[in-house]
Amino acid sequence: MHATRSPRRPRGWWRHGVVYQVYPRSFADGDGDGTGDLAGLRARLPHLAALGVDALWITPWYRSPMADGGYDVADYRDIDPAFGTLDGAERLIAEARALDLAVVVDIVPNHLSARHPWFLAALAAPAGSPERARFHFRPGRGESGALPPNDWRSEFGGPAWTRTTDADGKPGEWYLHLFTPDQPDLDWNHPAVRAEFESVLRFWFDRGVAGIRVDSANLLAKDPALPDLAAVADGSPHPYVDREELHDIYRAWRRIARSYPDERVLIGEIWIRDGARLARYLRADELHAAFNFAFLASPWEADRMRETIDASLATADRAGAPASWVLCNHDVTRTVTRYGRADTSFDFATVAPGIPTDLALGTRRARAAALLTLALPGSVYLYQGEELGLPEVEDLPPHARRDPVHFRSHGENPGRDGCRVPLPWSGQEPPYGFGPADTRPWLPQPGNWAPYTVEAQEADPGSPLWLYRRAVGLRRSLASLRDGAFRWIEAAEDVLAFRRGDELVCAVNFSARPQPLPAGHTVLISSEPAGDGTLAAHAAAWLVPSPPAGPGRPRGHTSTDGNPW
Ligand code: NOJ
C-alpha cells in the first residue's frame, strides 16, 4: 500500500492557491540527454518553493511515444523512461510535500496512444471484436469503404478518421481520433473504459497526488450514432463536445476523490465559451475547478477584461466553485509575445507565423497582467517560464519542430513548440543550466536568453521573477487577497481598479499614458516604477490605505517592500 497522505495544505487550498504548470520535457534535465526529467525537476523544486506557489501540475509523464508531447499515453501507471521511474515519481511527490507543494498530475481520458496495449490488441483483432469495442471502429463509406465514416475533423487538422489494414493486407475499418492518428479515441460507453480510468485515478491518488488535471474533459462522450456534423440540426447536442453523459463520468470521479480522507481535486480542461455550460461541470458533485480560457483568450483591453472578469466570477458563483485565472500554458502563444501584438486575443484558429510583435510592450503588459491576475479572487495557474517573462520562440528551425499541430497544418500553423522551449536557469549561453554543460536541449534555445535565466533575474530586483515572487508572497500573506470580497471601484478611462476586502486596491492602466493613482494610498507593489503618484503606462499596482502621517513618515505612494522603486 502506498502513501495516501496529500500535502499539508489547508483544506480548500485549491480555491485560492497558485498552481505552477510544469512541462517536464522542458523544465530541467538531470541526465544531460536534452530532455527534461524527474531528476531535474526534483533538483529544482526549491525554485517553486521560493516562488511561493501552492502546487505544481505536471503535464503527462507517463510512458509515451511522444507523438503529442506525452498526451499519447501508452501506460498510465508508469513513467516514461526519458523522464525517470515510478519510484522517482513517488520520491518527487514526497519531496514536494516536504516543501509544502501539492502535486497535480494530468490524466488523458479521451484517447490513448496507438501503442497502448488496448489499441494494439484492437488492431490485431477482427472487426466486431471485443478488443475493438473499447474504441470507435467503423466501416468506411462508399462502395469500397474508402471514405471516412463521417465528416468529423481532427482538432489538429485533417480528417478525424484513419483507415486500418486487415491481417490479410486489405484495407479495413476506420478508427476515430479527435487529435492525431496516434491518439485513438476511447468509447466511453464501454464499461471497461470507465473502470480503467477510475482505477488509474486511484492509482495516482494512492501515491499521494493532491489533484488530477483532466485533459480534453469536454470531449470524451460521443453520440453513438456518430452523425455527420453537417447533419446535426441547430440547437441539437453536439455529437462530441460538451455532452450530457460526461457529467455522470465526473460524478463517479468525484466520489472517488471524496473517498480519500484528505482533499483530492479534479481540474478540468474545458474549452467552452458559454459560462452557464461551463458551470455545469463545476457542480458540487463534479469537478472542483476548470481553467478559465475565456480570460486567457481575452484581448488586453480594459473593457473586454472587465467583461471577462465579471462573466468568470458569475460562472464561478453560479457553480459555487472558485474562479480560476490563467494567461498561458503549453498550448498557446506565450503572453509576453501575444500582448505585444496588435491583436492581443488568443484563438487557435488565428495562430500564424510572422505576426509583428513589440516585445517591450508585451513585456510591460504581461507584468501588469501578472498583478491583475494574482489580485483576483480564485485560483491562479502559472505556466513555467511565465515567471521569467519568457517570450514565444518564433524562429525555431524547421528541422527542430516537433508539434503535430505544425505538421498536420502543412506548416501553416507554427504549432506549439515555441512556448515549449527548455527553460533557461543560469549562464550566458545554451543550455543555460537546463542540463549539464554539453546538453543539447530537445528544442534549441535562443542565443539571447542570458537575461532571462533564473540566475540573472535573481540578481535583478526589477526582474519578472522578483515581481512574481513578491506578488505571490503578498498574495499568501494578505488575508484580503485570499478571501476579501471583490468590488470594482471607479477609475479613469482605460484603467481598471478593484478592491479586495477593505484594504487592498489593484489598479491596472491599459493605456499608453500615465494615470493618477488613488490618493491616500501606499503602493505595495507595482509592475513599473510608481513612485511619483502615477501609475505608469501599461502598468498595474497594488495599494493599501496609507497609515496616518507622522513625524518622519511620508504619506502617499511609498514603496514598502524594499523594492528599488
Ligand atoms: C490538451 C492538451 O493540453 C494538449 O497539449 C493536447 O495536445 C490535447 N489536449 C490532446 O491531448
Residues whose N, C-alpha, C, O or C-beta is under 5 A from the ligand:
A	BS01	NOJ	D68 Y71 F179 D215 S216 D331
